[in-house]
Amino acid sequence: MTGDAYARALALFVANRRDEALAAFDALLAADPHHHRARLNRGVLLHQLGRDAEALADFDALVARTPDDPTALFNRATARLRLGRVAEAAQDLARAAAHDPDAADIRLQLVRARLDLGEPEAALADADTGLARADDAALHNARGRALAALGRPSEAEAAFAAAIARDPALRDAHHNLGLARDDLGRPADALPAYAAASALDPADPEPRFCAALARLALGDLAAAWPDFRLRHRRPGAAPPRHAHLPEWQGEPLAGPLLLVSEQGFGDTLLFARFAARAAALAGTAVLEAPAPLLPLLADIPGVAVTDRFAGSAAARCALPDLPGVLGVARFADLADTPAAYLPPPPDRAARWADRLGAAAGPRVGIVWRGRAETRAAPHLARAIPLAALLGALPPDADLLPLQPVADPADARTLADDPRVRPAEPADFADTAALAHLCDLVVGADSGPVHAALATGADTWVLPPFSPDWRWATDPETTPWYPHARLLRQSAPGHWPLARLKRALLMRFC
């Protein structure tokens, strides 16, 4: 009788008659609570129905009875992953892989879990172990992801190419190949990979968005702007603010144009240079931006500023979309909107000049990190080690930190250096005023560096090895800030501090 009942329940499951199948499994387990296959398939069915807490109870029961069963462990891991219990899932997957080392699907899920946990070294080791037993395309792709997270983009590129050679239809491998080539500073080579990924999954916005970033780096701005708008359709992306308003297309308006800041301080400062042109075309404009930027942005012609817009507007435009609306099609068009567009407020400049007095040596503004260093891989890391940066600066320099000092270790490092003058900018107007008083600003890719550049201050930027598109591809310059000098890394994590030291000696000798 039990065998017939199980066969009937399984047939209903296979026929996708899920409610009937679940009822049949329930009845069978009520009669025989230890029916292993019924318990397993009921858990799988509950997982498919999105009832993972209930599925987990079934898989817990199975593992309790058969703790070395890789199938039970694997299925419990899938439920735990859905429930966000990634560390526990990784433990299950590691046990399952130990008991079934030839199962590429178990090893693949383990590698992915390691990556989600921020354990790229362990992920790479597990991928290599799996590939020693199964030459699996998805495992090659996962191995490439681990290598990319470790800041080894050349090896990652080879791993993604190996995945594609084994399965040309593996969309993720094509997309990841594009990312690796971008990380290697080869955006032109990344474009065919993104195109292949998009062809395999036309509904996915991610490859098209990444291709737009590559085109921005290359200066093909006209082709980039339409797909740059896809940033809001990416998984996990926040919806655009004030989306109830119509999108501005460059026409005169009967009411105000609402310009909306997005992303970080640096992006706002980069794109707000176009706000005055937009206001002139629309008639009037209001810019919604983070409060620390408002005192610096307050004098843009024709533009009112607020950190929380609650009025009425005729249309909206996100700041990053302004260049596309205004017809900025190539790098040469940027000359129509100068990068140095934000003189510091005169009262702030006077206050800081009076407070600081004359400098005994060259006055150098320093920026070593942004608000949050979230990109941990060496080729993406933007934070310059503070002690190492200080060691590259002239011994007679007057050093001004152009950012708030939130980290206690950074505060101690600065306090121990007699060259450092205490300067705690309260907002970006202070940052701009301090930068304007410096002979030179040296810093990492961050909001304060963008503020210095927006004032026209002489600025040297040390971007990460794989920089954002705004730093373009020329060795020492970028069209977005023609007055900036870039000192690029020769390899991931290799900050060019010796070169910086030599350049500063030439600059101030």
C-alpha positions in Angstrom: 0.0 0.0 0.0 2.8 2.5 0.9 4.5 1.8 -2.4 1.3 2.5 -4.4 0.6 5.7 -2.4 4.2 6.9 -3.0 3.9 6.2 -6.8 0.7 8.1 -7.0 2.1 11.1 -5.1 5.2 11.1 -7.2 3.1 10.9 -10.4 1.1 13.9 -9.3 4.3 15.8 -8.6 5.8 14.9 -12.0 2.5 16.0 -13.6 2.9 19.4 -11.9 -0.3 18.9 -10.0 1.3 20.4 -6.9 -1.6 20.9 -4.5 -2.7 17.3 -5.1 0.8 16.0 -4.8 1.4 17.8 -1.5 -1.9 16.4 -0.1 -0.8 12.9 -1.2 2.7 13.3 0.4 1.0 14.6 3.6 -1.3 11.6 3.7 1.6 9.2 3.1 3.8 10.7 5.8 1.0 10.7 8.3 0.9 6.9 7.8 4.6 6.4 7.6 6.6 9.4 9.0 9.9 7.8 8.2 9.3 7.3 4.4 12.6 8.8 3.2 11.7 9.4 -0.4 8.3 10.9 0.4 9.9 13.2 3.0 12.5 14.3 0.4 10.1 15.0 -2.4 7.7 16.8 -0.1 10.5 19.1 0.9 11.5 19.7 -2.7 7.8 20.5 -3.5 7.5 22.9 -0.6 10.7 24.6 -1.8 9.3 24.9 -5.3 6.2 26.5 -3.8 8.3 29.0 -1.9 7.5 27.5 1.5 11.1 27.1 2.5 10.6 27.2 6.3 8.4 24.1 5.9 10.7 22.5 3.4 13.6 23.0 5.8 11.7 21.0 8.5 11.5 18.1 6.1 15.2 18.3 5.2 16.2 18.7 8.9 14.3 15.5 9.6 16.1 13.7 6.7 19.6 14.9 7.8 18.8 13.8 11.4 18.1 10.3 10.2 20.8 10.1 7.5 23.5 12.7 8.3 25.8 11.6 5.5 23.2 11.6 2.7 24.5 14.2 0.2 21.1 14.6 -1.4 19.5 15.5 1.9 22.3 17.9 2.7 22.2 19.5 -0.7 18.4 20.1 -0.5 18.7 21.5 3.0 21.3 23.9 1.7 19.0 25.1 -1.1 16.3 25.9 1.5 18.8 27.6 3.8 20.1 29.7 0.9 16.6 30.8 0.1 16.1 31.8 3.7 19.3 33.8 3.7 21.2 31.3 6.0 24.2 31.2 3.7 26.8 30.2 6.3 24.7 27.2 7.4 24.1 26.3 3.7 27.8 26.3 3.1 28.4 23.9 5.9 25.8 21.5 4.4 27.3 21.9 0.9 30.8 21.2 2.2 29.6 18.0 3.9 27.6 17.0 0.8 30.7 17.5 -1.4 32.8 15.4 0.9 30.4 12.5 0.6 29.9 13.0 -3.2 33.1 14.6 -4.5 32.1 13.9 -8.1 28.9 15.9 -8.0 29.7 19.1 -9.9 26.3 20.7 -9.0 27.1 20.4 -5.2 30.6 21.8 -5.7 29.2 24.7 -7.8 26.7 25.7 -5.1 29.4 25.5 -2.5 31.6 27.9 -4.5 28.8 30.3 -5.0 28.0 30.2 -1.2 31.6 30.9 -0.4 31.6 33.9 -2.7 28.3 35.2 -1.1 30.0 34.9 2.3 33.0 37.0 1.1 35.4 34.0 1.1 37.0 34.1 -2.3 40.1 32.1 -1.3 37.9 29.2 -0.1 35.8 29.5 -3.2 38.8 29.2 -5.4 40.1 26.2 -3.6 36.7 24.5 -3.8 36.4 25.3 -7.5 39.9 23.8 -8.2 38.9 20.7 -6.2 35.7 20.3 -8.3 37.5 20.9 -11.6 40.0 18.2 -10.8 37.1 15.8 -11.0 34.7 17.4 -13.5 35.6 19.7 -16.4 32.4 21.7 -15.9 31.7 25.0 -17.6 29.8 26.5 -14.7 32.6 25.6 -12.3 35.1 27.4 -14.6 32.8 30.4 -14.5 32.6 30.3 -10.7 36.3 29.9 -10.5 36.7 33.0 -12.5 34.4 34.9 -10.1 36.6 33.9 -7.2 39.8 35.0 -9.1 38.1 38.3 -9.9 37.2 38.9 -6.3 40.8 38.2 -5.4 42.0 40.9 -7.7 43.5 38.5 -10.3 41.7 39.7 -13.4 44.0 38.1 -16.0 43.5 34.7 -14.5 39.7 35.4 -14.2 39.6 36.3 -17.9 41.2 32.9 -18.8 38.7 31.1 -16.5 35.7 32.7 -18.1 37.1 32.0 -21.6 37.5 28.3 -20.5 33.8 28.3 -19.4 32.7 29.7 -22.7 34.8 27.2 -24.7 32.9 24.4 -22.9 29.5 26.0 -23.0 29.1 28.9 -25.5 25.5 29.4 -24.3 26.5 30.1 -20.7 25.3 33.7 -20.4 27.0 34.5 -17.1 30.4 33.5 -18.4 30.1 36.0 -21.3 29.1 38.8 -19.0 31.8 38.0 -16.5 34.3 37.9 -19.3 33.3 41.5 -20.1 33.7 42.5 -16.5 37.2 40.9 -16.4 38.3 42.8 -19.5 37.0 46.0 -18.0 38.9 45.3 -14.8 42.0 44.9 -17.0 41.5 48.3 -18.5 40.3 47.0 -21.9 36.7 48.3 -22.3 36.8 48.0 -26.0 37.5 44.2 -25.7 34.7 44.0 -23.1 32.0 45.1 -25.5 31.8 41.9 -27.6 31.4 39.9 -24.4 28.6 42.0 -23.1 26.9 41.8 -26.6 27.1 38.0 -26.4 25.6 37.9 -23.0 22.8 40.3 -24.0 22.1 38.2 -27.1 21.7 35.1 -24.9 19.3 36.9 -22.5 17.9 40.0 -24.1 15.6 40.7 -21.1 18.6 41.1 -18.7 19.6 44.8 -18.4 22.9 44.1 -16.7 25.1 43.4 -19.8 23.7 46.4 -21.7 24.3 48.7 -18.6 27.9 47.4 -18.3 28.4 48.0 -22.0 27.2 51.6 -21.5 29.9 52.1 -18.8 32.5 50.7 -21.2 31.4 53.1 -23.9 31.5 56.0 -21.4 35.1 55.1 -20.7 35.9 55.0 -24.4 34.2 58.3 -25.2 31.3 56.9 -27.2 28.9 58.9 -25.1 26.0 59.1 -27.5 25.8 55.4 -27.7 26.2 55.0 -23.9 23.5 57.3 -22.5 20.4 55.3 -23.5 21.6 52.1 -21.8 23.1 54.1 -18.9 19.5 54.6 -17.9 19.1 50.9 -17.3 20.8 51.3 -13.9 17.4 51.5 -12.3 16.4 48.1 -13.8 19.3 46.2 -12.4 18.6 43.6 -9.7 18.4 45.3 -6.3 18.6 48.8 -7.7 16.5 51.5 -6.0 13.7 52.9 -8.1 14.1 56.5 -9.4 12.9 59.2 -7.0 10.0 61.3 -8.0 9.2 58.9 -10.8 5.6 60.2 -11.0 6.9 63.2 -12.8 7.4 63.1 -16.6 11.0 62.7 -17.9 12.5 66.0 -19.2 13.6 65.9 -22.8 15.2 69.3 -23.0 12.2 71.4 -23.7 11.1 74.7 -22.1 8.7 74.1 -19.2 5.9 76.0 -17.6 7.0 75.0 -14.2 10.3 74.1 -12.5 12.5 71.3 -13.7 13.4 68.9 -10.8 17.0 67.7 -11.0 17.6 64.6 -8.9 20.9 63.7 -7.4 21.8 60.0 -7.6 24.5 57.7 -6.3 27.3 59.4 -4.3 28.7 62.8 -3.6 31.2 62.4 -6.4 28.6 61.7 -9.0 26.6 64.6 -7.9 29.5 67.0 -8.2 30.5 65.5 -11.6 27.1 65.9 -13.2 25.9 69.1 -11.4 28.1 71.1 -13.9 25.2 70.6 -16.4 22.6 72.0 -14.1 22.9 75.6 -15.2 22.5 74.7 -18.8 19.4 72.6 -18.0 17.9 75.5 -16.0 18.5 77.9 -18.9 16.6 75.6 -21.3 13.8 74.6 -18.9 13.3 78.1 -17.5 14.0 77.3 -13.9 15.3 74.3 -11.9 15.5 72.9 -8.4 18.3 70.4 -7.5 17.6 67.8 -4.9 21.0 66.8 -3.4 22.5 65.5 -0.2 22.6 68.1 2.6 26.4 68.2 2.9 26.6 69.4 -0.7 24.0 72.2 -0.6 26.3 75.1 0.6 28.7 74.4 -2.2 26.0 74.0 -4.9 23.9 76.9 -3.7 25.2 79.4 -6.3 24.7 77.5 -9.5 23.0 80.0 -11.8 19.2 79.5 -12.1 19.2 76.5 -9.8 17.6 76.4 -6.3 18.8 73.6 -4.0 17.2 71.4 -1.4 17.9 68.1 0.3 14.2 67.1 0.2 12.0 68.3 -2.5 8.4 68.5 -1.5 7.0 71.1 -4.0 5.6 70.7 -7.5 7.6 70.4 -10.7 6.8 70.2 -14.4 9.3 67.4 -15.1 12.2 65.6 -13.6 15.7 64.6 -14.8 18.3 62.6 -12.9 21.6 64.3 -12.8 23.4 61.4 -14.6 21.0 61.7 -17.5 21.6 65.4 -18.1 24.5 65.0 -20.5 22.5 62.7 -22.7 19.5 65.1 -22.7 21.8 68.0 -23.5 23.4 66.2 -26.5 26.9 65.5 -25.0 27.8 62.9 -27.6 31.6 62.7 -27.3 34.5 63.9 -25.1 35.0 67.0 -27.2 31.5 68.2 -26.2 32.5 68.4 -22.6 34.4 71.5 -23.3 31.1 73.4 -23.5 30.5 72.8 -19.8 33.7 73.5 -17.8 34.6 71.1 -15.1 35.8 73.9 -12.8 32.4 75.4 -12.1 32.1 75.7 -8.4 34.1 78.5 -6.8 34.1 78.0 -3.0 31.9 80.4 -1.1 33.9 83.5 -0.4 33.1 83.6 3.3 34.3 80.0 3.8 37.5 80.8 1.9 38.2 83.9 4.0 37.5 82.1 7.2 39.8 79.2 6.5 42.5 81.5 5.1 42.4 83.5 8.4 42.4 80.4 10.5 45.3 78.7 8.7 47.5 81.6 8.1 50.6 81.3 5.9 52.2 78.0 5.2 55.9 77.4 5.9 56.2 75.0 2.9 54.0 73.8 0.1 50.4 73.3 1.3 49.0 69.9 0.1 45.5 68.8 0.6 45.1 65.0 1.2 42.2 62.6 0.6 42.8 58.9 1.3 39.4 57.4 1.4 35.7 58.0 0.7 32.8 57.7 3.0 32.8 53.9 2.9 35.2 51.5 1.3 32.9 48.8 0.0 34.9 47.5 -3.0 37.3 45.2 -1.3 39.0 43.5 -4.2 42.5 44.9 -4.8 41.7 46.1 -8.3 38.6 48.0 -7.1 39.8 49.3 -3.7 39.8 53.1 -3.6 41.2 53.7 -0.1 44.9 54.6 -0.1 46.8 53.4 3.1 47.1 56.7 5.0 50.5 56.1 6.5 51.9 55.1 3.1 50.4 58.2 1.5 51.9 60.5 4.2 55.3 58.9 3.7 55.3 60.0 0.0 54.6 63.6 0.8 57.3 66.3 1.1 58.9 66.6 4.6 58.3 70.4 4.7 54.7 70.3 3.5 51.8 71.8 5.3 49.2 68.9 5.1 45.5 69.6 5.2 43.0 66.7 5.5 40.1 67.5 3.1 37.7 65.0 4.6 36.2 64.3 8.0 38.3 61.8 10.0 36.0 59.0 11.2 38.4 56.2 11.7 40.2 56.2 15.1 43.4 54.7 13.5 43.4 57.4 10.9 43.0 60.0 13.5 46.0 58.7 15.5 48.1 58.5 12.3 47.4 62.1 11.5 47.9 63.3 15.1 51.4 61.7 15.1 52.5 63.6 12.0 53.7 67.1 12.8 53.1 68.3 9.2 49.3 67.8 9.5 47.2 70.8 10.3 43.9 70.2 12.0 41.2 70.9 9.5 37.8 69.2 10.0 35.6 70.3 7.1 32.0 70.4 8.2 30.6 70.1 4.7 31.7 70.3 1.1 31.9 74.1 1.0 34.6 73.8 3.6 36.3 71.1 1.6 36.2 73.3 -1.5 37.6 76.3 0.4 40.4 74.3 1.9 41.2 72.8 -1.6 41.3 76.3 -3.0 43.9 77.3 -0.4 46.2 74.4 -1.3 49.1 74.4 -3.7 48.1 70.9 -4.6 45.5 68.3 -3.7 46.4 64.6 -3.7 43.8 62.0 -3.2 41.8 58.9 -3.9 38.7 58.7 -6.0 36.1 60.1 -3.6 33.7 63.0 -3.1 36.2 65.4 -1.6 38.5 64.9 -4.6 35.6 65.7 -6.9 34.9 68.8 -4.8 38.5 69.9 -5.2 38.3 69.3 -9.0 35.0 71.2 -9.3 36.7 74.3 -7.7 39.5 74.1 -10.3 42.1 73.2 -7.7 45.3 71.7 -8.9 44.6 68.0 -8.2 46.4 64.7 -8.6 44.2 61.7 -8.4 45.2 58.1 -7.6 42.4 55.9 -8.9 42.0 52.2 -8.3 43.6 49.8 -10.8 40.1 49.2 -12.3 38.7 52.8 -12.2 35.3 54.1 -12.8 34.5 55.2 -16.3 34.9 58.9 -15.5 38.7 58.4 -15.3 38.6 57.2 -19.0 41.6 55.4 -20.5 44.4 57.9 -21.1 47.4 57.3 -18.9 47.4 60.6 -17.1 44.3 62.6 -17.9 40.6 62.4 -18.2 38.3 64.5 -20.4 35.9 64.9 -17.5 38.5 66.9 -15.5 41.1 68.1 -18.0 43.0 69.9 -15.3 43.5 66.8 -13.2 46.6 64.6 -13.3 46.1 60.9 -12.8 48.7 58.6 -11.3 47.4 55.1 -12.2 48.4 51.7 -10.6 50.5 49.3 -12.6 48.9 46.3 -11.0 46.0 45.8 -8.6 46.7 47.2 -5.2 50.0 48.7 -6.2 49.6 52.3 -5.3 52.1 54.5 -7.3 53.5 56.2 -4.2 57.1 56.1 -5.2 56.1 57.8 -8.5 54.0 60.3 -6.5 57.0 61.1 -4.3 59.3 61.7 -7.3 56.6 63.9 -9.0 56.2 65.9 -5.8 59.9 66.5 -5.5 59.9 67.8 -9.1 56.8 69.9 -8.5 58.0 71.7 -5.4 61.8 71.7 -5.7 
